[in-house]
Amino acid sequence: MRVLGIIPHLGVGGVQRQMLLAFRGLRERGFACEVCCLDYEGLHAARFRDEGFPVHLLSFGRASIPSDWSLFGLCRRIAG
């Protein structure tokens, strides 16, 4: 099973650290986890990659039709 975490960015913050902790636990249970940043990657992106969690960047205006289709395409690619 796969998990795609969608977040504005992986900058400094508690949510980003909690996501990394959750991903570690999910990986131990057999889940494949990836992150999608909507604004920019941020400081923690390298940390996620170093731990084996792919980070994707979809940089565009929120709530736009192209962004919805881009996110849909990313989900399809990840799902295989």
Z-matrix of the N, CA and C atoms (Angstrom, degrees):
N
C 1 1.441
C 2 1.526 1 108.05
N 3 1.327 2 116.07 1 150.08
C 4 1.462 3 122.43 2 -177.41
C 5 1.523 4 110.92 3 -118.85
N 6 1.332 5 114.75 4 147.94
C 7 1.464 6 121.69 5 177.18
C 8 1.523 7 107.34 6 -126.48
N 9 1.325 8 116.54 7 129.99
C 10 1.456 9 122.16 8 174.63
C 11 1.525 10 107.71 9 -115.15
N 12 1.334 11 115.75 10 111.86
C 13 1.460 12 120.53 11 176.94
C 14 1.519 13 108.75 12 -87.64
N 15 1.321 14 117.41 13 123.36
C 16 1.463 15 122.34 14 -179.41
C 17 1.517 16 107.88 15 -107.71
N 18 1.338 17 115.75 16 125.02
C 19 1.452 18 121.45 17 -173.33
C 20 1.534 19 108.27 18 -148.26
N 21 1.325 20 118.26 19 150.23
C 22 1.470 21 118.66 20 178.76
C 23 1.533 22 113.01 21 -60.12
N 24 1.339 23 117.33 22 -41.50
C 25 1.466 24 121.24 23 -179.09
C 26 1.525 25 109.65 24 -164.15
N 27 1.311 26 114.50 25 167.13
C 28 1.465 27 120.94 26 177.43
C 29 1.522 28 109.65 27 -110.27
N 30 1.317 29 115.88 28 43.13
C 31 1.458 30 121.31 29 176.69
C 32 1.522 31 110.08 30 -76.54
N 33 1.299 32 115.18 31 -171.16
C 34 1.458 33 120.69 32 -179.08
C 35 1.524 34 109.27 33 -67.95
N 36 1.313 35 115.87 34 128.43
C 37 1.454 36 119.56 35 178.62
C 38 1.508 37 112.76 36 168.73
N 39 1.313 38 115.32 37 160.59
C 40 1.454 39 121.53 38 -178.06
C 41 1.511 40 113.90 39 -68.81
N 42 1.322 41 116.79 40 -35.47
C 43 1.466 42 120.03 41 -179.03
C 44 1.522 43 110.26 42 -62.58
N 45 1.314 44 116.26 43 -40.90
C 46 1.458 45 120.31 44 -179.31
C 47 1.530 46 110.98 45 -64.89
N 48 1.312 47 116.93 46 -41.86
C 49 1.473 48 119.76 47 177.95
C 50 1.530 49 110.68 48 -65.83
N 51 1.315 50 117.45 49 -40.14
C 52 1.463 51 120.78 50 179.12
C 53 1.527 52 111.27 51 -66.07
N 54 1.342 53 116.32 52 -37.10
C 55 1.462 54 119.95 53 177.78
C 56 1.527 55 109.73 54 -63.46
N 57 1.317 56 117.65 55 -41.84
C 58 1.458 57 121.13 56 178.89
C 59 1.532 58 110.80 57 -63.04
N 60 1.318 59 117.30 58 -42.98
C 61 1.466 60 120.86 59 176.91
C 62 1.525 61 111.28 60 -62.36
N 63 1.329 62 116.20 61 -43.31
C 64 1.473 63 120.36 62 179.29
C 65 1.523 64 110.73 63 -63.82
N 66 1.330 65 117.05 64 -42.62
C 67 1.465 66 120.96 65 179.37
C 68 1.523 67 111.04 66 -62.00
N 69 1.319 68 117.73 67 -40.26
C 70 1.466 69 120.23 68 177.61
C 71 1.517 70 110.96 69 -59.98
N 72 1.326 71 116.01 70 -45.50
C 73 1.461 72 120.07 71 179.08
C 74 1.517 73 112.54 72 -65.08
N 75 1.316 74 116.51 73 -40.47
C 76 1.460 75 120.05 74 178.47
C 77 1.524 76 111.60 75 -65.65
N 78 1.334 77 116.20 76 -39.86
C 79 1.468 78 119.39 77 178.52
C 80 1.524 79 110.66 78 -61.19
N 81 1.319 80 117.42 79 -39.52
C 82 1.466 81 121.10 80 177.93
C 83 1.524 82 111.68 81 -61.48
N 84 1.306 83 116.57 82 -24.93
C 85 1.466 84 121.47 83 179.83
C 86 1.529 85 112.74 84 -97.30
N 87 1.332 86 116.57 85 9.56
C 88 1.456 87 120.71 86 173.63
C 89 1.517 88 116.15 87 96.10
N 90 1.322 89 118.74 88 8.78
C 91 1.456 90 121.47 89 179.54
C 92 1.528 91 110.21 90 -88.40
N 93 1.314 92 116.82 91 144.28
C 94 1.463 93 122.96 92 172.25
C 95 1.522 94 106.97 93 -98.25
N 96 1.326 95 117.52 94 120.61
C 97 1.463 96 122.28 95 -174.38
C 98 1.518 97 111.49 96 -114.79
N 99 1.335 98 115.19 97 139.34
C 100 1.455 99 122.52 98 176.33
C 101 1.522 100 108.47 99 -138.44
N 102 1.347 101 115.50 100 160.30
C 103 1.458 102 121.67 101 -178.09
C 104 1.519 103 109.46 102 -120.18
N 105 1.318 104 116.25 103 140.98
C 106 1.455 105 122.71 104 173.29
C 107 1.523 106 108.13 105 -120.81
N 108 1.342 107 117.12 106 117.29
C 109 1.464 108 122.53 107 176.83
C 110 1.527 109 108.80 108 -96.01
N 111 1.315 110 116.06 109 134.86
C 112 1.460 111 120.20 110 -176.63
C 113 1.527 112 114.10 111 -95.41
N 114 1.322 113 118.43 112 -25.67
C 115 1.465 114 120.58 113 -177.93
C 116 1.527 115 111.85 114 -106.91
N 117 1.320 116 116.88 115 -58.67
C 118 1.462 117 123.59 116 177.92
C 119 1.519 118 107.39 117 -158.07
N 120 1.322 119 116.48 118 165.83
C 121 1.471 120 118.66 119 -175.11
C 122 1.524 121 112.80 120 -73.00
N 123 1.303 122 118.85 121 -56.57
C 124 1.456 123 121.22 122 179.46
C 125 1.518 124 113.49 123 92.87
N 126 1.329 125 115.03 124 175.64
C 127 1.461 126 122.68 125 -172.77
C 128 1.523 127 114.77 126 -63.49
N 129 1.313 128 118.20 127 -32.49
C 130 1.464 129 120.83 128 -175.32
C 131 1.527 130 113.78 129 -85.06
N 132 1.330 131 118.55 130 -4.22
C 133 1.467 132 120.43 131 -178.29
C 134 1.527 133 111.09 132 -58.85
N 135 1.326 134 116.63 133 -43.42
C 136 1.472 135 119.74 134 179.47
C 137 1.517 136 111.07 135 -62.88
N 138 1.307 137 116.81 136 -36.34
C 139 1.465 138 120.68 137 179.38
C 140 1.525 139 111.22 138 -64.44
N 141 1.343 140 116.36 139 -42.95
C 142 1.467 141 120.37 140 176.96
C 143 1.526 142 109.79 141 -61.26
N 144 1.327 143 116.71 142 -46.69
C 145 1.467 144 120.14 143 -179.39
C 146 1.527 145 111.36 144 -63.18
N 147 1.336 146 116.67 145 -42.07
C 148 1.462 147 120.62 146 179.29
C 149 1.525 148 111.86 147 -59.26
N 150 1.320 149 116.73 148 -30.08
C 151 1.464 150 120.59 149 179.49
C 152 1.534 151 112.22 150 -91.06
N 153 1.339 152 116.53 151 5.24
C 154 1.459 153 120.36 152 174.73
C 155 1.508 154 115.52 153 91.57
N 156 1.321 155 117.87 154 13.49
C 157 1.463 156 121.19 155 178.41
C 158 1.525 157 109.17 156 -101.61
N 159 1.337 158 118.60 157 112.69
C 160 1.463 159 120.60 158 179.72
C 161 1.526 160 111.32 159 -61.31
N 162 1.337 161 115.15 160 143.77
C 163 1.465 162 122.15 161 178.37
C 164 1.519 163 107.70 162 -120.75
N 165 1.322 164 116.42 163 127.11
C 166 1.461 165 123.18 164 178.68
C 167 1.523 166 108.53 165 -112.88
N 168 1.320 167 116.73 166 145.51
C 169 1.459 168 121.44 167 177.21
C 170 1.516 169 108.93 168 -119.21
N 171 1.314 170 116.34 169 121.54
C 172 1.459 171 122.76 170 172.49
C 173 1.525 172 106.13 171 -117.26
N 174 1.315 173 116.42 172 90.73
C 175 1.461 174 121.07 173 -173.99
C 176 1.525 175 109.81 174 -94.48
N 177 1.312 176 115.54 175 111.20
C 178 1.459 177 121.78 176 -179.83
C 179 1.514 178 108.19 177 -167.75
N 180 1.321 179 116.30 178 174.10
C 181 1.460 180 119.94 179 176.43
C 182 1.511 181 110.79 180 -68.74
N 183 1.301 182 116.47 181 139.72
C 184 1.468 183 120.55 182 -179.58
C 185 1.520 184 111.32 183 -70.98
N 186 1.306 185 115.09 184 155.06
C 187 1.472 186 123.81 185 175.20
C 188 1.518 187 112.05 186 59.03
N 189 1.307 188 116.46 187 35.55
C 190 1.462 189 119.72 188 175.79
C 191 1.522 190 108.68 189 -110.64
N 192 1.297 191 116.50 190 156.51
C 193 1.466 192 120.34 191 -179.60
C 194 1.527 193 111.01 192 -61.17
N 195 1.339 194 120.01 193 -45.50
C 196 1.467 195 117.64 194 178.12
C 197 1.524 196 112.92 195 -59.68
N 198 1.321 197 117.78 196 -37.06
C 199 1.457 198 119.15 197 -179.94
C 200 1.530 199 110.99 198 -66.10
N 201 1.315 200 116.51 199 -39.31
C 202 1.460 201 119.11 200 178.04
C 203 1.524 202 110.73 201 -61.64
N 204 1.327 203 117.06 202 -43.33
C 205 1.456 204 120.44 203 179.73
C 206 1.516 205 111.39 204 -69.00
N 207 1.340 206 118.00 205 -36.06
C 208 1.458 207 120.67 206 178.67
C 209 1.517 208 110.56 207 -64.84
N 210 1.316 209 116.87 208 -41.97
C 211 1.455 210 121.08 209 178.46
C 212 1.524 211 110.42 210 -66.16
N 213 1.312 212 116.77 211 -40.38
C 214 1.463 213 120.93 212 177.11
C 215 1.525 214 110.36 213 -60.81
N 216 1.335 215 116.73 214 -43.55
C 217 1.463 216 120.85 215 179.01
C 218 1.517 217 111.86 216 -63.10
N 219 1.325 218 116.39 217 -41.02
C 220 1.460 219 120.24 218 177.49
C 221 1.525 220 110.62 219 -61.74
N 222 1.302 221 116.97 220 -45.01
C 223 1.476 222 120.83 221 178.41
C 224 1.524 223 111.33 222 -59.61
N 225 1.316 224 116.06 223 -41.74
C 226 1.475 225 119.20 224 179.53
C 227 1.524 226 111.55 225 -65.29
N 228 1.351 227 116.65 226 -41.31
C 229 1.463 228 119.73 227 179.28
C 230 1.521 229 111.09 228 -64.58
N 231 1.318 230 117.01 229 -41.46
C 232 1.462 231 120.90 230 -179.22
C 233 1.524 232 110.65 231 -66.92
N 234 1.321 233 116.29 232 -39.01
C 235 1.469 234 120.83 233 -178.26
C 236 1.524 235 111.66 234 -67.36
N 237 1.313 236 116.26 235 -21.53
C 238 1.460 237 119.75 236 176.07
C 239 1.462 238 111.14 237 91.26
